Amino acid sequence: MARLAAAFPNSKPDKMTTQMYYELLRDIPADELKWVVDSCIASPFRVFPPTIGEIRGEWKQYRENRPIKFKQLEAGKEGPYVPMPQACKDELNAFFKKKGFRTKYRDLLENEFNRLAEA
């Protein structure tokens, strides 16, 4: 509710409105609710705060369209392994080297990548 009040300062929600939003939106996980509210706020030409129905509708759309990896994880399935591109490995290696980490950390990271690739 604080995000909505900050985004729409002319809207002054009373205690009953705040309680209503809380009661009807409390089943939505906090991180998802934050994303959905921000998405509603960022809608072009929005003059008034989003209604509870608009927030729930946006959440439903978010849940249906999120990446398959999240759906698999919720179902208890592990997603497919995607190896890290060599360019990313090189960039991480350069990062560790620049930060002055000893070689064993870079080697440890590389060993972990290799172990995951073999699995």
C-alpha positions as CSV (number, residue, x, y, z in Angstrom):
1,M,0.0,0.0,0.0
2,A,2.9,2.3,0.7
3,R,4.1,1.9,-2.9
4,L,0.7,2.9,-4.2
5,A,0.5,5.9,-1.9
6,A,4.0,7.0,-3.0
7,A,3.1,6.6,-6.7
8,F,-0.2,8.4,-6.3
9,P,0.3,11.1,-3.7
10,N,-3.1,12.7,-4.3
11,S,-4.8,9.5,-3.4
12,K,-5.3,9.3,0.4
13,P,-6.3,5.7,1.2
14,D,-8.1,5.4,4.6
15,K,-7.7,2.6,7.1
16,M,-10.6,0.6,5.6
17,T,-9.2,0.8,2.1
18,T,-5.8,-0.3,3.3
19,Q,-7.4,-3.2,5.3
20,M,-9.4,-4.3,2.2
21,Y,-6.3,-4.3,0.0
22,Y,-4.4,-6.4,2.6
23,E,-7.2,-8.9,3.1
24,L,-7.8,-9.5,-0.6
25,L,-4.2,-9.5,-1.7
26,R,-2.5,-11.3,1.2
27,D,-2.5,-14.7,-0.6
28,I,-0.1,-13.3,-3.3
29,P,3.6,-13.9,-2.5
30,A,5.3,-10.6,-1.5
31,D,7.9,-10.6,-4.2
32,E,5.3,-11.3,-6.9
33,L,2.9,-8.7,-5.4
34,K,5.7,-6.1,-5.5
35,W,6.4,-6.8,-9.2
36,V,2.7,-6.8,-10.1
37,V,2.0,-3.5,-8.2
38,D,5.0,-1.9,-9.9
39,S,3.8,-3.1,-13.3
40,C,0.3,-1.6,-12.6
41,I,1.8,1.7,-11.5
42,A,4.0,1.9,-14.6
43,S,1.1,1.4,-16.9
44,P,0.9,4.4,-19.3
45,F,-1.8,7.0,-18.7
46,R,-2.6,5.7,-15.3
47,V,-4.1,8.5,-13.2
48,F,-5.7,6.5,-10.3
49,P,-4.2,3.7,-8.2
50,P,-5.0,0.2,-9.5
51,T,-8.0,-1.6,-8.1
52,I,-7.7,-4.9,-6.3
53,G,-9.2,-6.5,-9.4
54,E,-6.6,-4.9,-11.7
55,I,-3.8,-6.1,-9.4
56,R,-5.2,-9.6,-9.3
57,G,-5.7,-9.7,-13.0
58,E,-2.1,-8.6,-13.6
59,W,-0.9,-11.2,-11.1
60,K,-2.9,-13.9,-13.0
61,Q,-1.3,-12.8,-16.2
62,Y,2.1,-12.8,-14.6
63,R,1.7,-16.3,-13.2
64,E,0.6,-17.6,-16.6
65,N,3.4,-16.0,-18.6
66,R,6.4,-16.5,-16.3
67,P,9.3,-18.6,-17.6
68,I,8.8,-22.4,-17.7
69,K,11.7,-22.8,-15.3
70,F,9.8,-21.4,-12.4
71,K,6.8,-23.6,-13.2
72,Q,9.0,-26.6,-13.2
73,L,10.6,-25.7,-9.9
74,E,7.2,-25.3,-8.3
75,A,6.2,-28.7,-9.6
76,G,9.4,-30.2,-8.0
77,K,11.1,-30.8,-11.3
78,E,14.6,-29.6,-12.0
79,G,14.9,-27.5,-15.2
80,P,17.2,-28.5,-18.0
81,Y,20.8,-27.7,-17.5
82,V,22.1,-25.0,-19.7
83,P,25.9,-24.7,-19.8
84,M,27.4,-21.3,-19.1
85,P,28.9,-19.8,-22.3
86,Q,32.7,-19.6,-22.5
87,A,32.6,-15.8,-22.7
88,C,30.8,-15.7,-19.3
89,K,33.4,-18.0,-17.8
90,D,36.2,-15.9,-19.2
91,E,34.6,-12.8,-17.8
92,L,34.2,-14.3,-14.3
93,N,37.7,-15.6,-14.4
94,A,39.0,-12.1,-15.3
95,F,36.8,-10.6,-12.5
96,F,38.3,-12.9,-9.9
97,K,41.8,-12.3,-11.2
98,K,41.3,-8.5,-11.1
99,K,39.9,-8.6,-7.6
100,G,43.1,-10.5,-6.5
101,F,41.5,-13.8,-5.5
102,R,43.9,-16.6,-5.4
103,T,43.8,-19.2,-8.2
104,K,42.1,-21.8,-6.0
105,Y,38.9,-19.8,-6.1
106,R,39.0,-19.5,-9.9
107,D,39.8,-23.2,-10.1
108,L,37.0,-24.0,-7.6
109,L,34.6,-22.1,-9.8
110,E,35.8,-23.9,-12.9
111,N,35.5,-27.3,-11.2
112,E,32.0,-26.5,-10.2
113,F,31.0,-25.5,-13.7
114,N,32.6,-28.7,-15.0
115,R,30.8,-30.8,-12.4
116,L,27.5,-29.3,-13.3
117,A,28.1,-29.8,-17.0
118,E,28.8,-33.5,-16.5
119,A,25.6,-34.0,-14.4
